[in-house]
Amino acid sequence: MNAKADNTMYIEIEAKGNNNAAASNITDAEILVKSIYYPDGVAVEKTKILEFVKPLLGFNDLKKYCILNINKEKNLPFFILQSIENDKLCFIVADPNYFFQDYAAGITDEDKELIELKDKADAIIFVIVTVLKDLYSSTVNLKAPLIINVKNRKAIQTVLNDDLYPVKQKLPIAPSSGATKALATPSSAQAS
């Protein structure tokens, strides 16, 4: 499956100077999404909202999310998976193949049916990142990837049935990677 996020999947945040104007500039085709990373909110096209038909583990009541970029200018492999229904709930997610080139998440026929996936090329994969205070010890959950059908924006979090991948895999990041500064705090997320 293609794990590369393209700009049709995530929301590119436009630099507007004063984001307080964002609410007044919302069109009928958009909604205002607030986040700890973007407290004034960002305009999100309704067509870019994901629906988790199989909810994130532990969050059964929250099914609508969008993907926001953390810092487009630095071309980082991290994104924000932001709940549309709870502005305080977001996850840092990453393309697993950026860090682990041999990562391959199998998807069951049942899961394919749930997200109406007919062609594997229409799927992208993200994994949830656990950002720790010591950023070099941060981990990703390779055992329970997020699979998104880019055609219809239906998504699932699936749990892989084999022991090939761990729940807490240390991220291979170096101090000079630039990733550590971008993940340090919500205030480090920059509109670009």
N, C-alpha and C positions, 0 to 999 in steps of 0.2 A: 504494500500500500504506500502511496505517496504521502510522506509526512511533512512535506513542505507547505507552510502556510503562504497563501498568496494574498495580495491586497484585496481580493474580493471577500476574504473571510474575516479579516480583522479591520478595526476602525482606525483610520489614520486621523490623528488629532491635529486639527489645524491650529496654528498659532494665531490667536485673535487678540492678543494683548490683554484685555479685560474679559475674562470668561463669564463675568456676571451677565453679559449681554447674550450669552448662549441661550438662555431660556426664552428670550424674546424673539430669537431668530429661528425657532423650531417650526418646521413645516408640518403639514398633515402626514407626510411620508416618514416623519422622524419622531423619536421620543427623546426626552432628556434623561440621561442616565448619570446618576451621581455615584461616586466611588470614593474610597479613602484616598485613592491616588488622584482623583479629579473631583474634589469636593464641590466645586461650582457646577459640575456636570458637563457632559459632552453630548452633542447631538448624534444620535445613532439612527441610521436608516432602519425602518421596520423590517426590511428585507434581509438585514444582517443579524437578526435575532435568532439564536439557536434555541431549539426545544429539545431538552433531554427527555426522550420518551422512556428511558430507563434512567432514573435520577442518579445524581452523584451519591455515593454511599454516605449515609447519615444525613442527607438533605432531601428527603422524599417530597417535601412540600414545595420545593423550589425547582422549577423546571425551565425557566427562561433565563438565558444568559447571552452575553455578547463578548467578543474578544477585542480587547483594546491593546494598542501597542504601548510599550513602556518608554522606549526612546528610539524613534525611527532613525534619527541621525546617526546613531552608533551602530545600527544594523545588528542589534542583539538578538539572540535566539529565544528570548523570553517575552511572554505576553501576559496580559491580565485577563483571566476568565471572570467576568463581572456578572453577578446576579442582577437581573433586571428587577426582581421582586424584593431585594433586600440590599440597600446600598452599602451596608457594612460587610457584606459577604463577597469576597473575591479570592481567587487563587492565582498564584503565579504558575504558569504552565510553560512548557518548552517542547520544542521539536526533539524527540529522543534521538533521531538520526544525526543531529548536529553533534551530539556528544558520543553516541554509540552507533557507529556506522553499520554494525551487523544486527541492530535491533529489528525484530520482525514480530509484530503482534498478530497472532492468528485471530480470526473472527469467526464465530460459529454461524451456522446457517440461520439459527434462531435470531441472533443479533443482526444479521444482514436483513432479515425480514422486518425486524422492528424499525430499522432506519431506512428501509426500502432501498437497500444498496444492491444495485445490479452489476456494477462494474467497480472493481477495486481501485481503479484510477480516480474514482470520484470520492474517495475517502482520504481524509487526513487524520493524523494521529498526534495527540499531545499527551504529555505526562505531567502530573502535578508535582511541583517543586516544593519541598519543605525548606524554607529559608531560615537558617539558624543565625544566631548572633555572630558566631564565628563562621563567616560566609564560606570559607574553604571546606567546612564540614557539612554544607548543605547537601540534601539528598533529593532524588527523584523516585517516584513510585513507578517502577517498570512493570509491576505485577498487575496494575489496574489502569490501563491506558484509557484515554478518552478517544472515541472514534466518531468522526463527524462526516456525514454525507454532505458534500458541498453543493449538491444539486438541490436538495430540499431543506437543508439546515437542520435535519434531525440528527440527534447525537445520543450517545450512550457512554456510560462508563462500564467497561467490562472487566471481569476478573479472569485472568488467564489460568487455565486448569493445570498447567505444568509447573515444575519447580525451576524452570530455566531462568526466570527473572525475579529479583528480590523486590520487596516493598520499599526498602530503603537502600538505594544504590547511591554511593557518594558521587557527586558531580566532579568531573575532572576539570576544575577551573584553576587558573593560575592568577596570582596577584595582578599581573599586567593585562589581564583579559578585558578589563573595562566592565565586566559583568558584575563585579562586586560592588562598584559604586552605584550602579543602576538598581540593584536589589536591596541596597542598604536600608532605605526607609521609604515610605510612601511619598515624602516630599522630594525624593530624588527623581521621581517620574516627571518627565518634562514634556510639555506640549511641543510638538514639532510639526 
